[in-house]
């Protein structure tokens, strides 16, 4: 239970880190990213 919760939290932190650096946005939703530009 605890390990699974920790995995989810670490995954969320990783995603937030990537999003804040523009990695996730550019890779996963390039069309949406282009609209913002």
N, C-alpha and C positions, 0 to 999 in steps of 0.2 A: 504494500500500500504506500509506504513512505517513499520507496525508491521510484515508484511510478509517478507519484506527485512531484518528486524532485526532477524527474526527467521532463515532465510537462513544463515545469517552471523554467528549467534551463533552456528548453526549446523556445519558450516564449521570449526569454531574454535574448537569445540568439537572433530571433526574428526581429525584435525591436532594434537590436544593434545593427542588423543588416538594413532595415528600413531607414534608420536614422542616417545611414551612410549612402542611401540611394541604391543599394545593391538589389534588394528584393523588388523594388518598384520597377527598375529597368529590366530585370530578367523576367519577372512573372507577368506583369501587365504593361508591356511596352506601349500599347495603344493608348491606355489611360495616361501613361507618363508623357506621351507625345502631346496629348490634348492639353496637359498642364503647361507645357512649353509653348 
